[in-house]
Structures are given as C-alpha cells and as structure tokens.
Amino acid sequence: MKRFASHYLFLPGYGYLKQYVVEVDQGYAVRIFPLKEEVEDVEWLPGVIALFPEGPDGELASYLYYPFDFNAMQPVAGTRHRPLR
C-alpha cells in the first residue's frame, strides 16, 4: 500500500478537498484523510489527485493530473493523467 498527497483531491459529485492523503492499493483508493501534519511514507505530488468510480465493485481509481491550473481549478493544455500505483 502506498500513500500519496497533493495540493488538492478531486471527488466527482463532491468537489475539491485541500491537502488530503490517499492510500492506494493496486491502483484503487482504500482510504483518504486530511494532511494535518507530516505523515510517514507519504509521497507528495504536484497537481491534483482525482478519484473516479471504476472496477466491478465501484472501487475508486486514483489518477494524478499534472500540470493543473489552480486559479481556474481545471486542467490546462498539455495536462497528463497517470494512474497512481
């Protein structure tokens, strides 16, 4: 299991959460929690982590979107997304 944090976490239907940690197992989010203090084994990523329902049981797949326009809160030209594993 790996832990990733970013400036923002995006949850469809809910919106953006600022500075959250996502625990990922085999590409799916198993736990999220606010980053209130330094946490062991967390990889800080630039951009936005997005969680989308996917998989047979509706698991939340996790993706990193970078670069990202934080003023407009949307991807910019050339934004790439990659699955977090």
C-alpha positions in Angstrom: 0.0 0.0 0.0 1.3 3.5 -0.9 0.3 6.9 0.3 0.2 10.0 -1.9 -0.7 13.6 -1.1 -1.3 16.6 -3.3 -2.5 20.2 -3.1 -6.0 19.1 -4.0 -8.0 15.9 -4.1 -10.9 15.8 -6.6 -14.0 13.7 -5.9 -16.7 13.8 -8.6 -20.0 14.9 -7.3 -18.3 16.4 -4.2 -15.6 18.7 -5.4 -12.1 19.6 -4.3 -10.6 18.8 -0.9 -7.4 20.7 0.1 -4.3 18.8 1.1 -5.5 15.2 1.5 -3.7 11.9 1.6 -4.8 9.0 -0.5 -3.8 5.4 0.5 -3.7 3.3 -2.7 -3.6 -0.4 -3.1 -3.3 -1.8 -6.7 -4.5 1.5 -8.2 -7.6 1.9 -6.0 -8.1 4.3 -3.1 -8.7 2.4 0.1 -8.5 5.4 2.5 -8.4 9.2 2.4 -7.6 11.6 5.2 -6.6 15.2 5.7 -2.9 16.0 5.8 -2.8 17.9 9.0 0.8 17.0 10.0 3.8 15.2 8.5 2.8 11.5 7.9 5.3 8.7 7.4 5.8 7.3 3.9 3.7 9.9 2.0 4.8 10.9 -1.5 4.0 14.5 -2.2 2.8 15.0 -5.8 2.3 18.2 -7.8 -1.1 18.8 -9.4 -4.4 17.2 -8.4 -5.2 13.6 -7.4 -8.6 12.6 -8.8 -10.7 9.6 -7.7 -13.2 8.1 -10.1 -15.6 5.1 -9.5 -14.3 2.2 -11.5 -14.0 -1.6 -11.3 -16.5 -4.3 -10.7 -17.4 -3.2 -7.1 -17.3 0.6 -7.7 -13.8 1.0 -6.3 -12.3 4.5 -6.6 -9.5 4.5 -9.1 -6.8 7.2 -8.4 -5.2 9.4 -11.0 -2.7 12.3 -10.9 -3.5 15.3 -13.1 -0.4 17.4 -13.8 0.1 20.3 -14.7 -3.0 21.8 -13.3 -4.3 25.5 -13.3 -5.1 26.2 -9.6 -6.6 29.6 -10.4 -9.2 28.2 -12.7 -9.3 24.8 -10.9 -9.2 22.9 -14.2 -6.6 21.0 -16.4 -4.6 23.1 -18.8 -3.4 22.3 -22.4 -0.9 19.5 -22.1 -2.2 18.2 -18.8 -1.5 14.5 -18.4 -3.1 12.0 -16.2 -1.5 8.8 -14.9 -2.8 6.1 -12.6 -1.3 6.0 -9.1 0.0 2.6 -8.2 
